[in-house]
Amino acid sequence: MSAPVHASASLAPPARVFVTGLGCVTPFGIGVEAFARGLASARAAFDDVTLFPSAGHRTRLAGEVRAELGPALADLAPRVKRHLSRTDAFAVLAAREALSDAALAPEDGEAGVFLGSSTGGMFEGEEFFWRLRATGGRARVSDIASQQHNGPADAVARAFGLHGPLVTMSSACSAASMAFEAALASLRAGETDVALAGGADGLCRLTYAGFNALRAVDEAPCRPFRADRAGLSLGEGAGLLVLETEAHARARGARVHGEFLGAGSSCDAHHMTAPKEDGSGLALAVEKALADARIGPADVDAVNAHGTATPLNDAAEWRGLTAVFGERVRELVFLPTKASIGHLLGAAGGAEAVASLLALRAGCATRVPGEGPLDPDCPARFADAAELPLAHDATILSVNLAFGGANAAVLLRGVRP
C-alpha cells in the first residue's frame, strides 16, 4: 500500500460544508429521537419479518420498520402520497424531519437532492406481480409507478418543491455514502447552497432471498467483529442530512450539528460479491477522504464501521483500516451501527452518518448489542459493557463496502455544545 496522496498545499482549501439538519426512519421508529433512544438502549431491533413469508430461509429475522407510515404522511398533498412506495415514504419522512430540524421551509426550494437506494420500490413491484398472478392479469400499472431506483429522490423533490440538482446513486451498500460525496462536490462547486443527502431502502423478497441464498445471513442477530459472527441481519429505513455551505448556514444563523469534512470512493475491481481480502480498495477510499478533508490518520478519533458481521467482510475491513491507521486502529472507537438496526443496504451510510452525529452529540459511543469475545484478528474497540467517551468535536470516519467492490468513506466532525 502506497502512502496517502494529500492535496497540494498550494491549492485553496475547499469551501466548508456544515450539517444543519438530521432526519431518519429506522427499525426503532420514525425520527431521530427514536433512533437515539434505540441506540442508547443497547438492544437490537430485529424480529420476524411480517412484510412477506420468510419460511424456508436460513433466517426469519430482519430490522423491519413497524411504525405506521400512513398517519405520519397524512398531511402530505394527495398528489404526493398517491404513488409512494414504502422506500419513498421512508425518504420523504426523513427529508421532512431533516428540513424541519434545519429550519428550512419548502419555499427555500433551491436545495439539491442526492439520495442512495438499491431497491427503490421493488417491494411494490413484487406485490404487483403476485396480484397479477392471483387476478389472472388484472392489476393497475400505476401500482408500480415508483418501482424505479430513482423513485425515493424524485418523491422527496416533489414533496417539498426542491428544484436543485436531483441525483440518485445505486451502488448497492455504498450508495448513501456516495450520494454524500456527490452532494459535497455540488456544494463546493457552487451548484447549490443546500443539499438533502443520504439514502433510503426497504426490505423486499428479492434481497431477502438473495442474501439467504448466498448464506450471508445469520440465524441470530448479527454480531460485527465478534469471534462467532456468522453473517448479517437485513434492515430498512432512511437517513438524511441537510448539508449547507458555510456562507449559507452563517447567513441565516443556522444551528450546526457538525462539519462534513470530506469524502472518497474507490472500486476493488475484484469480485461481484466478495471484498478484496487485503482491504486495499477500502484503504484507497479512506486515503482519498483524508486527502479531500486535508487531515491525516492521526486526526481521526472513531470509525462507524461497515461491520456487516460476515466473516470475510469484517476481516477485509479491518485489514483496510489497518493499512491506513497502522496499530493505532486498535485505539479508535468503533461504532458498528448494524448490530442495532441491521444492514440498510443503500440507506446504510445515511443512517450511519446520523448515528455518528448522535454519538458526537451525546459525547459517547453507546453499548453495542450482543455478547461474546472479539475476533482476535479484528479486535475492534467498541462499547461492549459500558459507554465509551467521545469528545463532542471528535472526528468520525464512516465507511461502506458494497457488492461489486464499491467502497466509500466520509468524514464528519462534531461541534462543542
N, C-alpha and C positions, 0 to 999 in steps of 0.2 A: 504494500500500500504506500503510495507516494504521499508526501506531506501535503496538507491542505493548501490550496491556492487562494490567497486572500486578495481582496480588491486592492487596486493600486491606491496608494496614499495620495496620489496627485488628483484623483477624481473627487469631485464634490460629493459629500455624503448624501445618500438618498433622503427624500422627504420623510419625516417621521409620520408613522401611522398609529393612531390610538384605537383602542377598543372602547366603545361608548355604550354598547347595548348587548345583552345576553338573552337568548331565548332557547327553550328546548322542550321536547316531548320525549320521555324515556319510559322504560318499563316501570319506573317508580311513580309515574303520573305525568300530568300536564304542568309544565312550568319549572323554572329554575329552582324555586324553593323546595318543591317536591323532590327534585334531583338532589339538592344539597342535603335534605333530611335523609334520603335513602342512602347516600354515600356515608353519612355520619353514623347510620345505624349498623354498619358493618355486616349487613345481610345481603344475600344475592337475590335478585328479583326474578328468579326462574320458577316456572311452574309448567304443568302440562299444557301443550298447545290446544287452543279451542277453535282457532280460525279454520282448521281443516283437519281431516283424520291423520293421525300420526302412528297408528298401529302398524307393526311390521318394521318400523325403523329402529335403528340402533338406539336412539334416544327419543323420548317424548317431550323433553324439556325445551323451553325457549324463554327468552325475555320478551314476553308479549305485552303490548300496551293494552291494559284492561280498562282504562278510563273511557267514559262515554264521550265520543267525539262530537256527536250531534249537538248537545246543549252548548258546548264550547264554541261551536260555529254558528249558533243561532242568529247572531247579529250581522252576519255577512249577507250581502245582497244576493238574492236568488240566482242571478246570472253567474255569480262567482261560485256558489255552492253546487250548482246543478250537476256538474260532471266531475267533481273532485274525486280522485282516487284516495285510498287510505294514506298513501305516501304523500299525496298533495296536501291532505288535511294536516298531517304532521308538519309539513314545511310551512303552511300558512299560519298555523297556531304558533310555531316557534318564531316566525318572522314578526307576527303581531306583537308578541311579548318583547322581542328584541327592539323593535321600533319604539314601543311604549317606554321601555327601560331607558332608551337613549333620548327620550322626549322629542322624537321626530314625528311630525304629523304626516299623513299621506300626501298632503298638498306639497310637502317638500320633495316633490317627485322626481328629482333628477338622479336618485340613487341607482346604482347598478345592482344586479342580482347575479351572484356567482355560486352555483349550487352543484354539489356532487350527488349522484344517485346511481345505483347499479341495477335496481329492479323497477323503478318507476311504478307504474300501475299494473305490474304483472299479475298481482293477486286478482284484480278485477278482470283481466284477460282470461285467467284460469276459470273464474266464476262464470264468465260469458260462455266459455267452451262447454262447461258442464250443463248450463241451461240450454245451450244449443242442442246438445245430445238428448237431454230429457224432453225437449219440446218438439223434437223432430225437425229442427231447423228454424224454429220461430224464436227469435231474440232480437233485441234492438242494437243496432251497430253503435248507437250513441253511448251504450254502456261501456264501450272501450275507447271513448274519446280521449281519455287521459292515460292510456296504457304506455305511451312512449316515454323514454327516459327523460326527456326534457319537460315532461308534464309538471313536476313539482316547481321548477324555476318559473315556468310560464304562469302557473297558478298564483305564485307569490307576486309576480309583476302585475297581474290582473287585479288581484285582491286589493292592492294598495296603490295602484296607479303609478308604478315606478317606470320611468321612461329612459333610464340609463342603460348601459350595456347589459345584455342578457346572455349568460354563458352557462352551459351545463357540462360538467365533467363526468365521464363514465368510465373511470379507470379502476373499476372494482373497489377494493378496500382502501385505496388511497385517494378516492375521488374527492372527498371533502377537503382533505389537506391540499390537493392540487387546485381545488377551487379557491382556497385561501391564497395560494401563490398567484393565481391569475388576478384575483381582486387586488392584491398588493401591487402588482405590476401596473394595473389600471389606475390606481390611486396615485402612484408615484409618477406616472406619465402625464397626469393632469387630465385624463379622460373623464374622470368623475371625482367628486369630493367625498362621496359617501357610498359605501357598498354594504349590501347584505350578503354574507358569505357563510358557507358551511355545507351541510349535507342532510339528506332525508332518504330513508329507505324503509320499506315494510316487508314483513315476512310474506313468503309465498311458497307454494308447493315445490316449485322448481328448485329454488335454492335450498330449501329444507331437505328435499330428497337428494339433491346433488351432493351436499356436504355429508349426508349419511352414507351415500353410495361410495364416496371417497374414503369413508371410515375416518373422517377428520373430526368427528364429534365425540364428546364424552357422554356416557350414560348418566353421569352425575354432573353437578355444576362444575364449570371449568375452573382450573387451578393454575393460573400462569406461574411459571418458573418453579413450581414445586416438583419434587423428585418423582411423584406418582402421577403427574399430569398425563392425560390420555386424549386430549382433544378439546375443541372449542364448544361453546354454547352460543347459539344464534340469538340475536335480539332485533329490535326495531325501534324506530323513533327518528328524531331530528335534533340537530344542534346548530344554531346560527349565531353569528356575531355581527354587530354593526361596527364597521371599520370606517374611520374618518381620517382625513389628512389633519395634521396638527393645526394648520391655519384655520380650517373649517371648524374644528372642535373648539378651539380657543375663541374664535369669533363669536360663537353662540353660547359660550360658557358651559360647555357640556361637562358632565361628570365623567371621569375616566376610570375604567376598570383596570386598564393595563396598556402596555405598548406592544404592538405587533412588530417584532424586530426584523424578521427575515424568514425566507423560505427557500427550499431547494428540492430538486427531484432528480431521479435517475431511473435507469432500467437495467435489470440484471442481464437481459437477453440470454436467458439460461433455460427456463422450463415453463410450461404452461401453468403449473400449479405449485411447484416446489420452489422455495427460495434458494439462491445460491448459498451453498453451505458455509462459505467463509464470511458471508455478510458484507462482502466488498461493495455490492451495489448500494446497500443501505448506508455504508460508511461514506460513499461518494455523495449521496443526498444530504447527509448531515454536514459534511465539509462545505458543500455549496451553501447550505443555510447559514452556517457560521460566517462564511465569507460575505454573504449578502448582508448579514447583520453587522458585519465588521467587529465581530468579537471572536475570542478564541475558546477552546475547550475548557480552559480554567474558569471561564465566566459563567458556565452552566452549573446550576445547583440541583436540578431534578430532571427526570425523564418520565413523561407519560408514555410508557412503552406500548408497542403494538400488542404484545403479550397475549397472543391467541390461546396459549396453553397447548398447542400442538407440539410434540417433541422436537420436530425439525425447525419449526418457525422460531420458537423461543431460543433455541441454541444458535441459530443463524443470526438472530437479532443481537444476542449477547456478544457474539464474535464481531459483528459490525460495529457495535458501540465500543468494544474494547479496542478496536483498530483506531478509533478516533480519540478516546479518552485514556487509553492505557489502563494501568492499575487503578487510576482514580475512578474508574467506572464503579468500583465497589463502594465508593463513598457517596455517590449520587443517590438521592431519594427517588425511588421508583413509584409511579402511580399506575398500577395495572387496572385501569377502569373496567376492562371487560370481565373481570372477576365479579363485578357488581351488576352489570347490565347486559353482558354478553357482547357478541360481535355484531355491530350495527351495519356491517358491510360498507356501502357508500356513504353512510352517515357517521361512521366510526370517528373519523378525525374531527368532525363538528362537535359531537358530544364530548369527546376527549379534550377539546380546547375549552369548552365550558367547564368541565371538571377541573382542568388545570387552573383556570381563573378562580374557581370556587376555593381550591386549596390555598391559593395565594391570599384570597380574601380572608379565609379562616386562620391563616398563619400556621397551617399544619396539614400533613397528609393523614387522612383518616385510616383507621384499621381496615385491612383488606379481608374480605370474606375468605373462608377456607382454612384448613389446617394441614399440618404435615411439614416435614423438613423440605428445605430448598434443595434444588438440584445443585450438587457441588460444582458442576461445570458451568452453571449460570446463576451464581449466588446474588441475585438482585436484592438490594436493601430496600424493603418496604415496611410499612407499618403493619406488623404482624400481631403483636399482643397489645400494643398501645399506639397512640398517635405519635407521629414524628414531627418535630418543629420545622417550620419552613418560613423564612422571612417574607413579609408582605411584598417586598420589592425583589424577590428572588427571580431568577431566570429559569424557565422551564422549556425543555425541548420536547416536542410531541412528534412521534414518528409512526408511520404506517407502511406496511409491506403488503403488496397486493398480488393477486394472480397475474401471471404474465411478467412478474418481476418488476412491477411499477412501484417504486419507492418514493416516499415523500417525507419531508421534515419541515417543521415550522418552529419558530422561537418566539416565546411570549415572556414579557417581563411585567411583574406586578407593580403596584404603587403603594406607598405608605399611606395608611388611613389618616 
